[in-house]
Amino acid sequence: MRIVIKIFLASPGDVATERRHVEKLKEEINRTVAANKGIVLEVVSSQNAFPSYGKDGQAILNEQIGKMQEYELFIGIMWNRIGTPTPRAKSGTAEEFARAVRSLMRKGKPQVWFYFREAPAHLTTKEQLRQREQALEFKDKFRGKGLFREYKTPANFRNQLREHLTLWLNQYPNAASQPLTAAKKQSKKKPEVKTESESSPVASDRKKITSANNTSATPRKTPASKSSTSRSTGTVKNSGDWVMLNNKFFQTKSSATQPDRSIIIQLSPKKMEQVAELKSLAPGEFHYKKQITYADQHDAGIMEVSSVLSESLAEKASFNITLKPIQRSHSSSFTLEANFNNYSADEITELRICQMLLGEALPKDIGRFFPTTQITAPYNHTVEVKKGIFPELWTKLQKEPRLFLPKAWLWAVYYLKMSQLVEDVLELELGSIKNKVIPVRFRGKRRVYSNQEPCIIEVLGNCTLSA
């Protein structure tokens, strides 16, 4: 038997993207955390209402919504609009919030969560300014009576809400381990209501930084022993002793960057097919030098193979490969720097990274005009990314799934940097794979081309490796 937990969502019309995120999170959590506990989340909002006549619109909505005590959780979202006035409140959202608070005080539920978007917007009309003023008044009245959260972008909101819902659901017992009546009794417990105001930004909000990281190249020696990152049984935060050459993956003995920025890699391949692949990288006739894809730790690029030196000792092959970076243009496309349809350049970048790492579809208004992200490839070619990058690699590496995570880590670094979405990968964490779902945590410094401070992009979510 499964327990249905009802959630009410209240919001004005200027946070439509956040509403879509709530629906997607419901589906995601119903497949993962909730499914494991025998729980089904159901989200209800004014968007679900059907036509009626005889009363004012909000009164009709209230009847269709039902009693607020039937819901376990109320989620409110607000930005620059408070909404359309009703005969009883400044807006439908404000009235729904008031109903939820009354039910919480009298019946002990629903729990009330509120999120406020703190981001600039181009407001020019008197009505827009009036709406903004009333939204700020609503927020000020909230202070001192409860705890709310602020966020900067819809993706920040999604990351916060995913974390909050997961922690909240973990408090529920498994449906299979307790009778339905016990679960109902637990849901009626009156939650603790905080009385102190707190609106400090959380860690998932973007942080501005004033200077770029020092990226001067220094020699690096790879640990000789295999690290725990070589298996998919745990979380990986780096590539260990793995390197990507020409879209293939090899374990290295060492890797060192020279003063001229060339890189010398030492490898001892164990399989004959890898020996053949490395030999194929050697310069050909007339010293023709091959261009290949490259990723190692937090660096990636298109490299020219200067030399491939091999030797055999006791029937074991050893290779010294020298790579030279190819200068490439840092020119960006229109979408990297320009605002579009009320999305800032930073927000568009974050959405594209979510598309790449989590497999999330772009909002329709962006996807309609800019459906793909272009990746730099050898010989000035480009590759277009229309969806997540991990499922393709998962299919490609089915023969060795236990080695997937460190390779996926390198794969992601290459795509992130060669798309020019970020200049530096500050953190990339891939969690252990369960039910073909991989948790992803990312922080990176966005590449900019004008006189502005770089921005830190953060992404947190899950990527499904196969349908």
Number of C-alpha atoms within 10 A of each C-alpha: 9 14 18 13 17 18 21 23 23 23 27 20 16 15 16 13 15 20 22 14 18 19 14 14 19 19 15 18 19 18 14 15 17 26 16 13 19 18 23 18 18 15 17 17 18 18 10 10 14 9 7 11 7 7 9 11 14 21 16 16 21 17 10 15 18 10 12 24 19 16 22 19 22 25 21 21 23 26 25 25 23 27 20 15 14 16 12 11 14 16 20 25 26 23 20 24 23 13 16 24 19 15 19 22 13 11 15 19 24 28 20 20 18 20 21 20 19 15 12 11 11 8 13 8 8 9 11 13 15 15 18 19 15 17 20 18 12 15 17 12 10 15 15 12 14 17 19 19 19 22 23 18 21 20 24 24 23 23 19 20 19 19 12 12 16 14 12 10 17 12 9 15 16 19 19 14 10 10 13 14 9 11 16 11 9 13 17 14 11 15 14 8 14 11 11 11 14 15 14 10 14 12 11 19 19 18 12 12 12 9 8 12 11 6 8 8 14 11 13 10 15 19 12 12 9 13 14 13 22 21 19 19 16 14 19 22 17 22 25 24 23 25 24 21 18 17 14 14 18 17 20 20 20 18 21 18 19 14 11 9 14 17 20 19 19 20 20 19 20 13 10 10 10 15 18 11 14 22 15 12 20 20 17 10 7 6 10 12 16 19 22 21 19 24 27 21 20 17 15 22 22 25 24 22 21 21 18 18 13 17 11 10 7 5 7 12 16 18 20 19 21 22 23 19 19 14 9 10 8 11 9 14 11 11 17 20 17 12 14 14 7 10 15 19 18 24 20 21 22 23 22 28 25 25 21 22 26 26 21 20 17 20 13 10 11 18 13 10 9 13 18 17 22 18 18 21 17 17 11 10 9 14 15 12 17 19 21 21 20 24 21 12 15 19 12 12 15 11 10 11 14 14 16 22 29 27 26 21 25 27 24 20 24 26 26 22 23 22 22 23 26 25 19 21 20 15 14 21 17 22 18 17 21 11 10 13 16 20 18 19 17 18 19 20 22 22 23 20 12 8 6 8 15 21 18 22 26 24 22 22 21 21 25 19 20 12 5
